[in-house]
Amino acid sequence: MSARSVELSVGGMTCASCSRRVEKALEKISGVRASVNYATGVAFAEVEPNVT
């Protein structure tokens, strides 16, 4: 199986540092790669199949 893509809405971010914090938190989860855009309030994550 391949990784699945997930799009998440993230509210409350006020700066690029906020988005980096969210990105780091998501990437602490083994099997998750993330990219967060504070301007749009959207996080994109690639999640490996073994992650629940």
Buried (B, 14 or more C-beta within 10 A) or exposed (E): EEBEEBEEEBEEBEEEEBBEBBBEEBBEEEEBBBEBBBEEBBBBBBBBEEBE
